[in-house]
Amino acid sequence: MAKVKISALANYNDALDATNLGADFLGFHFFSESPKKVSEKLASDVISKMPPFVSACGAFKDADHKQITKTVKKCGLKLVEFCGVESPEFCKAVGVSLNVKTLKQFKLTQESDILTLNEYKGNIDYFILDITSMQNVDGAPEAGTRILNLNLAKNAETLSVPFFIAGDITAQDILKISEVLSPFGFDGDIGIERLPKRKDYDKMNSFIRYAHGLK
């Protein structure tokens, strides 16, 4: 049974729904580039009302150690996700000093990406692998088909680092992915949204059930 991380949560109701539906991790964005960035106060308020069996994860992008430390302590985060160009050494230092699990996000687009992932082996606890991309149709950039780069993720399995599959995936994608890969978990975000900053309850329910091997 794969774990489920619901990312970019921006309100209490979605976090509560995700928890009640069986999510294992609740993700919050703390970097300004994200349209779903939340304040430390909002995240702290939401997290404090969640049961102890669900773990909160904070996503950061090229933040310094001091800022990450402040947010982790204020919000009670159990995991830190790195979404920028943080070095392997920096990721490991944060994890050790704050006693949190660490995740590093990667966008997989080509075979050589495996070399970059290998640099982080032993320095982080989990990979977050964005495996979606757009394939142009008839050479028109605006007309494309979303594809899942399953072979690239298959390469990552050889590193023996637990990983989450991400990239705006849906519940139906989970069924396809599970035929080829055995990820540690699935990361849900845009693929289970109803509106910006609002998750769709039914989509989230299906996403979590499929990831947990239920139909």
URKARA-V612468 format. One record per pair of residues at least 24 apart in sequence whose C-alpha atoms are under 10 Angstrom apart, sorted by the first residue. I is the first residue (numbers start at 1). J is the second residue. Records with the same first field share a line. If there is no record, write none. Layout:
# URKARA-V612468
I=J  J
This chain:
# URKARA-V612468
1=182  183  184  185  209  210  211  212  213  214
2=164  178  182  183  184  185  186  208  209  210  211  212  213
3=164  183  184  185  186  187  208  211  212
4=164  165  184  185  186  187  188  207  208  209  210  211  212
5=54  55  56  57  164  165  166  185  186  187  188  189  208
6=56  57  186  187  188  189  190  192  199  204  207  208
7=36  56  57  58  59  166  187  188  189  190  192  199
8=34  35  36  37  38  57  58  59  188  189  190  196  197  198  199
9=36  37  38  43  46  189  197  198  199
10=36  37  38  39  42  43  46  196  197  198  199
11=38  42  43  45  46  197  198  199
12=42  43  45  46  47  49  50
13=46  198  199
14=46  197  198  199  200  201  204
15=46  47  49  50  199
16=46  47  49  50  51
17=199  200  201  204  205
18=54  199  201  204  205  208
19=50  51  53  54  55
20=50  51  54  205
21=201  204  205  206  207  208  209
22=54  205  208  209  212
23=53  54  55  204  205  207  208  209  211  212
24=53  54  55  56  185  208
25=53  54  55  56  57  78  79  185  187
26=50  54  55  56  57  58  77  79  187
27=55  56  57  58  59  77  79  80  81  187  188  189
28=56  57  58  59  60  77  80  81
29=57  58  59  60  61  81  83
30=58  59  60  61  63  68  71
31=58  59  60  61  62  63  83  84
32=60  61
33=60  61
34=59  60  61
35=196  197
36=196  197  198
37=197
38=197
39=71  75
40=70  71  72  74  75
41=71  74  75
42=75
43=71  74  75  76  77
44=71  72  73  74  75  76  77
45=75
46=75
47=75  76  77
48=75  76
54=78
55=79
56=80
57=81  100  101  102  103
58=82  102  103
59=83  84  102  103  104  105
60=84  86  104
61=85  86
62=86  87
64=90  94
65=90  91  93  94  97  98
66=94
68=94  98
69=94  97  98
72=98  100
73=98
77=101
78=102
79=103  125
80=104  124
81=105  124  126  127  128
82=106  124  127  128
83=107  128
87=119  120  123
88=116  117  118  119  120  121  122  123  124
89=119  120  122  123  124
90=123  124
91=120  123  124  125
92=120  122  123  124  125
93=123  124
94=123  124
95=123  124  125
96=123
100=125
101=125  126
102=126  127
103=127  128  162  163  164
104=128  129  163
105=129  130  163  164  165  166
106=130  131  166  167
107=131  132  133  166  167
108=132  133  148  149  150  151  152  153  156  167
109=133  149  152  153
110=149  151  152
111=151  152  153  155  156
112=152  155
113=152  153  155  156
114=152  153  155  156  157  158  159
115=156
117=156  159  161
118=156  158  159  161
120=161
121=159  160  161
122=161
124=161  162
125=161  162  163
126=161  162  163  164  184  185
127=156  161  162  163  164  165  166  184  185
128=162  163  164  165  166  167  185  186  187
129=153  156  163  164  165  166  167  183  186  187
130=164  165  166  167  168  169  187
131=165  166  167  168  169
132=165  166  167  168  169
133=167  168
148=173  176  177
149=177
150=176  177  180  181
151=180  181
153=177  180  181  183
154=180  181  182  183
157=181  182  183
163=187
164=188
166=190  191
167=191
168=192  193
169=207
170=203  204  206  207  210
171=203  204  205  206  207  208  209  210  211
172=203  206  207  210
173=207  210
174=206  207  208  210  211  213
175=207  210  211  213
178=210  211  213
183=211
184=211
185=211  212
186=210  211  212
187=211
